[in-house]
Amino acid sequence: DQGSDEAQYETTIKFANKEGRHLYNIEEALGRIEDGTYGKCLECEKEIGLPRLRSLPYARLCIECKELEEAGKL
């Protein structure tokens, strides 16, 4: 029982962390809407493509910069 309780606790914590990050990203996007920078890449300042914003409305980087970030080159 203790093992299953610990597993449930870990699952709850992971879910809360994921939801917290999601909420943070949404709040950041709302701030960019307010200051007029929404839809612009925070790295290169080019427009973020509409397909990317449709699939990830809180995207902060264009796809090119995101790929560089994931590759550790930013």
Helices and strands as residue ranges (DSSP letters): H 2-35, H 50-55, H 63-70
